[in-house]
C-alpha cells in the first residue's frame, strides 16, 4: 500500500484489502497486522473493522505522530467526497507495539510533524508536560531520548482519555482531543495534503490560540509562549492556503467549520484554551474574529513566501 494520505483518498485501497481478507479466509478470530504511519493504520483498521463486523488489528506505528497519538486511537477512516475521515468506524486496536527503531528511518520534517499531537494533549491536559516539551523544544525532534519520553507521555495521555471518561466514541457533543483540528482538516484538503497532518494541526492550534486571545479567553503572553514553542520545535505557522477564497469571495477555510459540525448532528463544538492545561468547549465561533486571527498569523509569514 502507498504511504501518506494517498492511501485514504482512494477507496480502491480498502476494497483491495477486503478482497485479500476474503480470499485468504480471515475471520473474527484472525488478526491483521499493519505496519505504517497514521494514514495507513487508519485505512487498514477501517477495512478490518468492516470485514465480518470486525477482525482484530495489531498496529505497529512507524511515525512519531502515529506512536504519540493515532496508533492508540479508536477512530479508523478513509476520506471521501473531499472530506477528511468521512467514512469510518470506532474500533479499538487489539494491541499496539511502539518500536522506536522505526523513527530512525524518518526525515526531520516527519519527526517534527508528529510532535504536535504531544504539544496538543499537553496544552489540553498536562501543564507540566508542556513545560517539559518547552524546555526541550529545540532538541525534541533530534534527540532520541527526549523524543521517546515525549511519545510515551503523549500516548499515555491519549490512552487515559480513551480508557477514562473522555467520550472517545464521541457519543456526546465534544471532540476534546481535536483541538486545532477543525482548521487542520480543511487545510489538508485545501492543499491536497501538501501539508502533513501534523503541520496543519500546528497551524490550527496557532489559529485557535490567536482566536482565544481575541475573544478574551487566553492571555496574550500565554498565546505568544505557545507559538514560540511551536516555532522552536520547527513548525511553520503560516501557509498561503489560509487566504484562499471561494468564487463568491468567501474564505475557504471557514467552510471547515461547517464540515467539522456535520458528524455531531450539525452542532458546533470546538475546544479552546483558558490557559496551559486548561481547556473548555464553545458551541459558536465568530467568523469575523477567525478572519482577524488569520491576519494575526499572517505576521508569521516567512520572508520567502511559499512552500
N, C-alpha and C positions, 0 to 999 in steps of 0.2 A: 504494500500500500504506500502511496505517497505520504510524505510528512507535511506538517503545517495545516493551515486552514483549508487547503485544497481538498483534503480528504473528507471534509464535512460539507463541501459545497456541491458535491455530485452524488446524487442518490444511487448511482451505479455502484459505488464502493460498498455501502452496507448491503445492497442486494447481492453483490458477488460473494460477500462473506456469508450471508444467509444460505446461498446455494451450496457453499462448501459445508456448512453445518448440516444441511440436509443430506448432501451426498455421502458424508462420512458417518452419518447416523448418530450425531451427538444428541444427548437427552438431558433432562434436568439434573442427573447425577454426574454429568460430564463437566469439564472445565474448559474455558477458553482463556489462554494466557496471552496477554497483549503487552508488547514492549514498545514504548514510544512516548512522544510528547503528549501534551494535554489534548490536542485535537484528535490524535489517533486513539487515545484512550476513550474519548467521548464517543467517537463513531463506532468503535468495536464494542464498547459496552452497550450502546444503543441497540446494535444488531443482536447481541447476545440476549438482551433483555426482552426482545420481542420474539425470539425464537422459542417455541414451546412455552411461551409466557415466562421465560427466564432460565438461562443457563448461567451457571456460576462463572464469575470472571476473576482471574488473578491478574492484577496490574503490576507492571514493573516500569514506573515512570522514568524517563530519561532526561528530563529538563528540570531546571530549577523551579519553574512555575508549577509543573505537574507534581513535583515532590513536595513542594511547600503548600499546595492548595488543591488543585483539581484532582490529583491522583487519589486523595482520600475522600473526595466528594461523592454525593449520591445522585448528581444530575448527569444524565447521558443524553447526547443530542446530535442532530445534524442541522445544517442551515437550509432553509427553503424559502422561495419567493423573495429573495433578497433580505431576509430577516434572520438574524443570528439565533440559533437554537430553537427554531420554530417547531421542529418535530423532535420529541424526546420523551424520556422516562425518568422516574425517580427510583433507582435501584442501587443499593449499596454494593460495592465490590465484596467478593468473598474474602479477599486478602490483598494487601498492598505491600510490596517489597521496595523500599527505597535503597538503592545501591548507588552510593555517591561516586563510585568509579565512572558511572555514565557521564557525570558532569565534566569530567576531564576532557571529553570529546567536544564540548561546546565552545563556540567562539565567544568573545567578550560581549557582543551585543545580546546574545541569548542568555548569558549568565546574568547580565544586568536586568533584562526584561522580566525575568521571573521573580526578582526580589520585591517587586512592587506589591505582590499579594501579601508578603510578610509585613511590609510597611502598612498596608491597608488594615490587616487584622490587628496590628499593634495599635494603630490610631483608634480603632473601634473598641478594643477590649483590654489593652495591657500597656499602660503608660511606661512602666519600667522597661518593657521590651522595646518600645520606641526609642527610649533613651539609649539603650544598648546598640540599636541599629545606628542611631545618630552618631554615637561615639566612634563607630567603625565605618561610617558611610564611605569614606574614600577608599577603604580596603575590602569592603564586604564582597565585592564581585571577584576579587583576585586572590584573596586569602581563603584557602580551602577549609581551614579550621573554623574561621569566623562564619563562612557560608554554611557549614554543616550545622552549627549552633542555630543560625537563623532559620534554616529549613526545618530543623527538629521542633523548634518552638512554634513556628508558624503552623506546621502540621498538627501539633498538639492542640493549639487554639481552635483550629478548624474542626478537629475531632470533638473537642469539648462542646462546640456549638451543635454538631450533628447528634452527639450522644446525650446531650443535656436537654434543656428546654428551649432550644433556639429555633424551633419550627423549620427543620431542614427540608421538609417536603412542601413548604410554602402553603400550608393549609389555611393559614390566617392571612394577614394583609401584607406583612413586610418581607423584604428580601435584605435583611440587615448586612449580610456579608457581600452584598453587591454595591457597596459604597464606591462611587466613582464610575460605576458600570453603565449607567443609562447613556452617558455620552460616549463611553468607550465602545460599547456595542455598535453604536451608529458610526463612529469614526472608523471602525474596522471595515464596515461595509462600504462607507463612502470612499475609502482609499483602496478598495479592492484588496484589503489585507496587506497593503504595503506596510502599514503599521502593525507590528506584532501586538498580540493581545495585551501583554504587559506594558508596552509603550503607550497604547491607547488608554489603559487604566490609569497610568501615571498622569496623563493629560486630564482625564476625567476627574481624578482626585483634586488636581490643582484647580480645575474649574469649579468644583463644588466647594472647595475651600474658599476661593475668591467670592463665590456667591454667599457663603455663610458670613463672610465679613460684611458684605454689602447689606445683608439682612439684619445685621447686628447680633448674630448668634455667636460669632467667634472673634476674639480679639485679633487685631491685625498682626500683632507681634507673634502670636502663635501660628497664624497662617504663613507669615514670612519664614518662620523656622521650618515648617513642614516643606515648603517649596525649596528652601535651601538644602534640606536633607535629600530630597528627590534629585535636585540638581547635582549635588556632590556624589551621589551614587552613580550618576551618569545618564539620567533621563533628560531628554529634550522635551520641554513642557509647552512647546508651541508647534502646531502644524497648520499649513495653509488651508487644510480642509475645514478648519474652524470657521473660515469666512465664506465657505461655499453657499451658494444660493440656488433656489428653485427658479423656474421660469417666471413665476409671479413676483419674484423679488424676495420671498421669504427665506429665512435661514434654514438650510437643510438639516442642520444639527437639531433644531427644535423638534423636528418630526420624530426624533429619537425618544422624546418624552412620551409621545402618543404610542409608539410601539412598545415602550417599556411598561405601559399600563395594561396592555392587552391581556397578558396571562392572568391578571388578578381581577378579572371582572370589569375592566375598564376604569378601575380606580387607580390613582397615582399614589405610590408610596415610595418615598425617597429617604435614604438615611443620610443625615448630615452630622456635623460635629459642633459641640459646645466647647470642647477642649480635647486635649490629647487623652484618649482613653474614655471619653465621654461622648456617646452618640445618642441620637434621638431621631424620630421619624417625622416627616412632614407629608401632607397629602396634597400640597399645592406648590407649584413653582412659578414665580413671577418671570414671565418670558422676557420682559424688558430688562430685568436685573441680570438674567442669564446673558443677554447680549452685552450688557455693560461689563459683566465678568469676563466675557471673551475679550473685550477691549483691554481688560487688566492683563490677561495672558499675553496679549499682543506685545506688551512691553518686554516679554521674554523672548521675542522673536530673535533668532540668531542673525548676526550681521550678514552672513551668506545665506540669504533666504532660499528655501527649497531644500529638499532632502535628496 
